[in-house]
Amino acid sequence: MTDGTHPGNQPGNADPAAETAVGPDAGRTGPPEAARAAVVELLGVLAYGEITAFERLAEDAKMAPTLDDKAALAAMAVAEFHHFESLRAHIASLGVDPAVAMEPFVTPLDEFHRHTAPGDWLEGLVKAYVGDGIAADFYREVAAHLDPASRALVEEVLRDTGHSAFVVEAVRSAIERDPRVAGRLALWGRRLMGEALSQAQRVAAERDALSALLVGGLAVPGFDLAEIGRMFTRITEAHTQRMATLGLAS
């Protein structure tokens, strides 16, 4: 996994966008100046998302019905923490304090998790698979328009570490043992979808650099308004597929 270090980047003022600005003729490999704030914002929300995922999975492990289940969820938590470390190092390499980059996203992400606290072990698994998947799809769409080094890091962080197979097997097995749980979990999945999309839209709307990237307002290939609609259609379709993989109706 690359750490995305860009030689020659120097810390600047307190504004992250100013800190990471580079001239067009500086001979550096980092993103264009207009896109640097978007890079910092996307990496900041991802980093905070990863550290909260670590905390959440570690907490959910307490509800595990067996020691093997507890160990599996703990392994997922460890993977999330390693992702956080990679993102934190990349943000620091851009001359930005990682805590400053993450701070704007503390309130919206914490609110999302308060609104979607799982009531039991199975709801926690569905959230880890479906809820995190929706967020990952959104971040991956945005990252497609970043500089190569930052995009590669985001794709690496969002890549399936293989733990999803454990979630799918556990949920499907629970449904086989008691088909009645399928209806409850399907409703839970729909709620996660609504909350996750609301969160994604809020983050994009409240952060100028990210919203400019989405509507093509930066000096990089971006979305137009019609493409934003298509993006959310793709995210919805991916959610439907994940629910089907779990054996749940979307």
Contacts in CASP RR format, 6 or more apart in sequence:
PFRMAT RR
TARGET T0000
AUTHOR 0000-0000-0000
METHOD contacts of the structure
MODEL  1
MTDGTHPGNQPGNADPAAETAVGPDAGRTGPPEAARAAVVELLGVLAYGE
ITAFERLAEDAKMAPTLDDKAALAAMAVAEFHHFESLRAHIASLGVDPAV
AMEPFVTPLDEFHRHTAPGDWLEGLVKAYVGDGIAADFYREVAAHLDPAS
RALVEEVLRDTGHSAFVVEAVRSAIERDPRVAGRLALWGRRLMGEALSQA
QRVAAERDALSALLVGGLAVPGFDLAEIGRMFTRITEAHTQRMATLGLAS
1 86 0 8 1.000
1 153 0 8 1.000
1 156 0 8 1.000
2 149 0 8 1.000
2 152 0 8 1.000
2 153 0 8 1.000
2 156 0 8 1.000
3 86 0 8 1.000
3 89 0 8 1.000
3 90 0 8 1.000
3 93 0 8 1.000
3 153 0 8 1.000
4 90 0 8 1.000
4 93 0 8 1.000
4 149 0 8 1.000
4 150 0 8 1.000
4 152 0 8 1.000
4 153 0 8 1.000
5 90 0 8 1.000
5 93 0 8 1.000
6 28 0 8 1.000
6 29 0 8 1.000
6 30 0 8 1.000
6 93 0 8 1.000
6 94 0 8 1.000
6 149 0 8 1.000
7 28 0 8 1.000
8 28 0 8 1.000
9 20 0 8 1.000
9 22 0 8 1.000
9 28 0 8 1.000
9 30 0 8 1.000
9 93 0 8 1.000
9 94 0 8 1.000
9 95 0 8 1.000
10 95 0 8 1.000
11 19 0 8 1.000
11 95 0 8 1.000
11 96 0 8 1.000
12 18 0 8 1.000
12 19 0 8 1.000
12 95 0 8 1.000
13 19 0 8 1.000
14 100 0 8 1.000
16 37 0 8 1.000
16 40 0 8 1.000
16 41 0 8 1.000
16 96 0 8 1.000
16 100 0 8 1.000
16 101 0 8 1.000
17 36 0 8 1.000
17 37 0 8 1.000
17 40 0 8 1.000
17 209 0 8 1.000
19 94 0 8 1.000
19 95 0 8 1.000
19 96 0 8 1.000
20 36 0 8 1.000
20 37 0 8 1.000
20 39 0 8 1.000
20 40 0 8 1.000
20 94 0 8 1.000
20 95 0 8 1.000
20 96 0 8 1.000
21 33 0 8 1.000
21 36 0 8 1.000
22 28 0 8 1.000
22 30 0 8 1.000
22 32 0 8 1.000
22 33 0 8 1.000
22 36 0 8 1.000
23 33 0 8 1.000
24 32 0 8 1.000
24 33 0 8 1.000
29 147 0 8 1.000
29 148 0 8 1.000
29 149 0 8 1.000
30 147 0 8 1.000
30 149 0 8 1.000
30 150 0 8 1.000
31 38 0 8 1.000
31 39 0 8 1.000
31 146 0 8 1.000
31 147 0 8 1.000
31 150 0 8 1.000
31 220 0 8 1.000
32 147 0 8 1.000
32 218 0 8 1.000
32 219 0 8 1.000
32 220 0 8 1.000
33 219 0 8 1.000
34 218 0 8 1.000
34 219 0 8 1.000
34 220 0 8 1.000
35 146 0 8 1.000
35 147 0 8 1.000
35 209 0 8 1.000
35 213 0 8 1.000
35 218 0 8 1.000
35 219 0 8 1.000
35 220 0 8 1.000
36 94 0 8 1.000
37 208 0 8 1.000
37 209 0 8 1.000
38 142 0 8 1.000
38 146 0 8 1.000
38 209 0 8 1.000
38 210 0 8 1.000
38 212 0 8 1.000
38 213 0 8 1.000
38 218 0 8 1.000
39 94 0 8 1.000
39 146 0 8 1.000
39 147 0 8 1.000
39 150 0 8 1.000
40 91 0 8 1.000
40 94 0 8 1.000
40 96 0 8 1.000
40 101 0 8 1.000
40 209 0 8 1.000
41 101 0 8 1.000
41 104 0 8 1.000
41 207 0 8 1.000
41 209 0 8 1.000
41 210 0 8 1.000
42 139 0 8 1.000
42 142 0 8 1.000
42 143 0 8 1.000
42 146 0 8 1.000
42 150 0 8 1.000
42 154 0 8 1.000
42 210 0 8 1.000
43 87 0 8 1.000
43 90 0 8 1.000
43 91 0 8 1.000
43 101 0 8 1.000
43 150 0 8 1.000
43 153 0 8 1.000
43 154 0 8 1.000
44 87 0 8 1.000
44 91 0 8 1.000
44 98 0 8 1.000
44 101 0 8 1.000
44 102 0 8 1.000
44 105 0 8 1.000
45 102 0 8 1.000
45 104 0 8 1.000
45 105 0 8 1.000
45 109 0 8 1.000
45 139 0 8 1.000
45 203 0 8 1.000
45 207 0 8 1.000
46 87 0 8 1.000
46 139 0 8 1.000
46 154 0 8 1.000
46 157 0 8 1.000
47 84 0 8 1.000
47 87 0 8 1.000
47 88 0 8 1.000
47 91 0 8 1.000
47 98 0 8 1.000
47 101 0 8 1.000
47 102 0 8 1.000
48 102 0 8 1.000
48 105 0 8 1.000
48 106 0 8 1.000
48 109 0 8 1.000
49 84 0 8 1.000
49 105 0 8 1.000
49 109 0 8 1.000
49 135 0 8 1.000
50 80 0 8 1.000
50 81 0 8 1.000
50 83 0 8 1.000
50 84 0 8 1.000
50 87 0 8 1.000
50 157 0 8 1.000
51 80 0 8 1.000
51 81 0 8 1.000
51 84 0 8 1.000
51 102 0 8 1.000
52 109 0 8 1.000
52 110 0 8 1.000
52 113 0 8 1.000
53 77 0 8 1.000
53 80 0 8 1.000
53 128 0 8 1.000
53 132 0 8 1.000
54 77 0 8 1.000
54 78 0 8 1.000
54 80 0 8 1.000
54 81 0 8 1.000
54 84 0 8 1.000
56 113 0 8 1.000
56 128 0 8 1.000
57 73 0 8 1.000
57 74 0 8 1.000
57 76 0 8 1.000
57 77 0 8 1.000
57 80 0 8 1.000
57 128 0 8 1.000
58 73 0 8 1.000
58 74 0 8 1.000
58 77 0 8 1.000
60 73 0 8 1.000
60 118 0 8 1.000
60 121 0 8 1.000
60 124 0 8 1.000
60 125 0 8 1.000
60 128 0 8 1.000
61 69 0 8 1.000
61 70 0 8 1.000
61 73 0 8 1.000
61 74 0 8 1.000
61 77 0 8 1.000
62 70 0 8 1.000
63 118 0 8 1.000
63 120 0 8 1.000
63 121 0 8 1.000
63 124 0 8 1.000
64 70 0 8 1.000
64 72 0 8 1.000
64 73 0 8 1.000
64 121 0 8 1.000
65 121 0 8 1.000
69 121 0 8 1.000
69 170 0 8 1.000
72 163 0 8 1.000
72 166 0 8 1.000
73 128 0 8 1.000
75 163 0 8 1.000
76 128 0 8 1.000
76 161 0 8 1.000
76 163 0 8 1.000
76 166 0 8 1.000
79 161 0 8 1.000
79 163 0 8 1.000
83 157 0 8 1.000
86 153 0 8 1.000
86 156 0 8 1.000
86 157 0 8 1.000
87 98 0 8 1.000
87 153 0 8 1.000
87 157 0 8 1.000
88 98 0 8 1.000
90 150 0 8 1.000
90 153 0 8 1.000
91 97 0 8 1.000
91 98 0 8 1.000
91 101 0 8 1.000
92 98 0 8 1.000
104 206 0 8 1.000
104 207 0 8 1.000
105 203 0 8 1.000
108 199 0 8 1.000
108 202 0 8 1.000
108 203 0 8 1.000
108 206 0 8 1.000
109 199 0 8 1.000
111 199 0 8 1.000
112 195 0 8 1.000
112 196 0 8 1.000
112 199 0 8 1.000
115 195 0 8 1.000
116 127 0 8 1.000
116 131 0 8 1.000
116 191 0 8 1.000
116 192 0 8 1.000
116 195 0 8 1.000
118 124 0 8 1.000
118 126 0 8 1.000
118 127 0 8 1.000
118 188 0 8 1.000
122 170 0 8 1.000
122 171 0 8 1.000
122 174 0 8 1.000
122 181 0 8 1.000
122 185 0 8 1.000
123 185 0 8 1.000
123 188 0 8 1.000
125 167 0 8 1.000
125 170 0 8 1.000
125 171 0 8 1.000
126 167 0 8 1.000
126 171 0 8 1.000
126 185 0 8 1.000
126 188 0 8 1.000
126 189 0 8 1.000
126 192 0 8 1.000
126 246 0 8 1.000
126 248 0 8 1.000
127 188 0 8 1.000
127 192 0 8 1.000
128 167 0 8 1.000
129 164 0 8 1.000
129 167 0 8 1.000
129 168 0 8 1.000
129 171 0 8 1.000
129 242 0 8 1.000
129 246 0 8 1.000
130 189 0 8 1.000
130 192 0 8 1.000
130 193 0 8 1.000
130 239 0 8 1.000
130 242 0 8 1.000
130 243 0 8 1.000
130 246 0 8 1.000
131 189 0 8 1.000
131 192 0 8 1.000
131 193 0 8 1.000
131 196 0 8 1.000
133 238 0 8 1.000
133 239 0 8 1.000
133 242 0 8 1.000
134 192 0 8 1.000
134 193 0 8 1.000
134 196 0 8 1.000
134 197 0 8 1.000
134 200 0 8 1.000
134 235 0 8 1.000
134 238 0 8 1.000
134 239 0 8 1.000
135 196 0 8 1.000
135 199 0 8 1.000
135 200 0 8 1.000
136 158 0 8 1.000
137 234 0 8 1.000
137 235 0 8 1.000
137 238 0 8 1.000
137 239 0 8 1.000
138 196 0 8 1.000
138 200 0 8 1.000
138 231 0 8 1.000
138 235 0 8 1.000
139 154 0 8 1.000
139 158 0 8 1.000
140 154 0 8 1.000
140 155 0 8 1.000
140 158 0 8 1.000
141 231 0 8 1.000
141 234 0 8 1.000
141 235 0 8 1.000
142 210 0 8 1.000
142 213 0 8 1.000
142 214 0 8 1.000
143 150 0 8 1.000
143 151 0 8 1.000
143 154 0 8 1.000
143 155 0 8 1.000
143 158 0 8 1.000
144 151 0 8 1.000
145 213 0 8 1.000
145 216 0 8 1.000
145 218 0 8 1.000
145 220 0 8 1.000
145 221 0 8 1.000
145 222 0 8 1.000
145 223 0 8 1.000
146 154 0 8 1.000
146 220 0 8 1.000
147 220 0 8 1.000
167 246 0 8 1.000
168 245 0 8 1.000
168 246 0 8 1.000
171 185 0 8 1.000
171 246 0 8 1.000
171 247 0 8 1.000
171 248 0 8 1.000
172 246 0 8 1.000
172 247 0 8 1.000
174 181 0 8 1.000
175 181 0 8 1.000
175 182 0 8 1.000
175 185 0 8 1.000
175 247 0 8 1.000
175 248 0 8 1.000
182 247 0 8 1.000
182 248 0 8 1.000
182 249 0 8 1.000
183 248 0 8 1.000
183 249 0 8 1.000
185 246 0 8 1.000
185 248 0 8 1.000
186 243 0 8 1.000
186 248 0 8 1.000
186 249 0 8 1.000
186 250 0 8 1.000
189 243 0 8 1.000
189 248 0 8 1.000
189 250 0 8 1.000
190 250 0 8 1.000
193 236 0 8 1.000
193 239 0 8 1.000
193 250 0 8 1.000
197 232 0 8 1.000
197 235 0 8 1.000
200 235 0 8 1.000
203 210 0 8 1.000
204 210 0 8 1.000
204 211 0 8 1.000
204 214 0 8 1.000
205 211 0 8 1.000
209 218 0 8 1.000
212 218 0 8 1.000
213 220 0 8 1.000
213 222 0 8 1.000
213 223 0 8 1.000
214 222 0 8 1.000
214 223 0 8 1.000
214 228 0 8 1.000
215 222 0 8 1.000
215 223 0 8 1.000
215 224 0 8 1.000
215 225 0 8 1.000
215 228 0 8 1.000
216 222 0 8 1.000
216 223 0 8 1.000
216 224 0 8 1.000
223 231 0 8 1.000
239 250 0 8 1.000
240 250 0 8 1.000
243 249 0 8 1.000
243 250 0 8 1.000
244 250 0 8 1.000
END
